[in-house]
């Protein structure tokens, strides 16, 4: 092994530092989860796609056979 493989040996087993809760209180779980929740960036876009698909199906039903939206 090289020195590169051992570059963190001096800190790898140290405990994880916890910030001072008076200065950095933990964020409530619900707020933290909200940061990573999906959102609809293009509101209404899904409806436009469905309408276009229905219109296309109505105009060219032979392309899809018995499929329906």
N, C-alpha and C positions, 0 to 999 in steps of 0.2 A: 504494500500500500504506500501511497505517496503522502506527502505533507498535506496535499489538497484534500485527501480523504479524512484527515483528522483536524480540520480547521475549526470545528466547533466542539471538540472534546472537552474544553475547559468550561463550557456553559451548558452542555447538553442535559445534564442531570440536575440543574438548578430548578427550584420551584418557580412556577409561573408567577410573575408579580401581579398583585391585585392593587388597583388604584385606590387611593383614599376615598371612601364613600362620601365623605363630607364635601370633597372638591369635585368628584366625578361620580355622582349617584348612578346606579345601574338603571338602564332604560327598562320600563315594564315590557314583559314579553309580547303583549298585544301590539304595542307600538313598534317593537322591533320586527315582528312578523309583518306588519303593514308595509315596512320598507321593501320587503321582498315579494309582496303579493303582486300577481299579474294585474295589469290595468288595460283598458281599451284605449289605445292611443288613437285609433281611427274610429271614433264613434259613428255608428251607422254604416260602416263599410261592409259588414257582414250582410246586412239587408240588401245593399246594392248588388252584391255578388249573387245572392239568391234570386233577386228579381231578374238579373241578367241571365242567369241559368234557366229560369222558367221561360223567359222570352225566347231564348235560343232553342229550348226544347219544343216550344210551340211552333217556331218557325221551321225547325228541321227535325221532326220526330223520327225520321228514318235513321238518323245517326245513332239513336239510343235504343231502339227496339222497344221492349216492354218496360224499361226503367222509367221511374218517375221520381220527381223531387218532392 
